[in-house]
Amino acid sequence: MIIVLSIEAAFPHIDPNRLQFFEYESIRLNCEGFGSSAEWRVQASSSKAPRWEDSKRSLNISPAFASHSGEYWCEDTDGQRSSSLNITVVKDDEVILDSPALPVMERQTVILLCRKKKPPHNSAADFYRDGHFPKTRYKGEMIITNVSKFDEGRYKCRISGAGESAESRLAVRVLTAYHPSSPVEDTTPEEGPASSPPPAGSLHLSTLLPVISTILFVAALLLVLGLLHCRKHRVSGLSDNMPPTASHDPVYEHVADAEAQRDIYAKVIKNKRRRRGNRLKET
């Protein structure tokens, strides 16, 4: 899987990574990293911009002056253009907003600095986004944690007694991954080493593991139910094969009746003999 950007979404590399500068600072732009076979060169709309034939793959501006302010982009021999950067160069006694020139990734932490060249450097500053005033920052910086698309917009700042900066756009990007036939290299600066994608085997295992667990659970449940069912039938069969108890057996009932009749007969004979003996005594 390759992370790529279209030509329109790519920007020239700029060092340092900001859009506003004081005069006499150095700025370097280049078109390195554009993956097509055509030659890419830095172009500009400023008053000091060279023609494409006279331009180069990289452009060093040192020292920078207000006349270098303008739009900069990369262009190839076929007239294909990248996205552009709007650079502003101001005098030493003015205020600049130090913000990322290139799009930042979602969930990163972004720090915006309101700066003036002469001390003190940590003056309180007011920050604005799209013309709205959110809050005064007393250390001259605005920290945006876990940045998202909601934070996109045009920012500027103001230091009391020193002036107001120009506007610079903060862009937030979400990269999408796909498999192009002729990929263009990602020109967004990397914040750190990219993590390698997981191997294909681990992906299949993580997908099949819940299915295997479910099958094993169902099989174990069916086995337990089967054992309980067999045990129930076994107990029922044993109770059917057991001989009936004596209290319900006709033979035992017949013997008991015979013994009872014999006891009664013995009592009758005994009573007859007693009566006969009594008669003999009387005579």
Secondary structure, DSSP 8 states (H G I E B T S, - for coil): -EE---GGG---EEESS-SEEETT--EEEE-TT--SSS-EEEEE-STT---GGG--SEEEESS--GGG-EEEEEEETT--B---EEEEEE-TTSEEEE--SS-EETT--EEEEEEESSS--S--EEEEETTEEEEEETTSEEEESS--GGG-EEEEEEETTTEE---EEE-EE---EE--SS-----S--SS-------HHHHHHHHHHHHHHHHHHHHHHHHHHHHHHHHHHHHHHHHHHS---GGG-HHHHHHHHHHHHHHHHHHHHHHHHHHHHHHHHH-
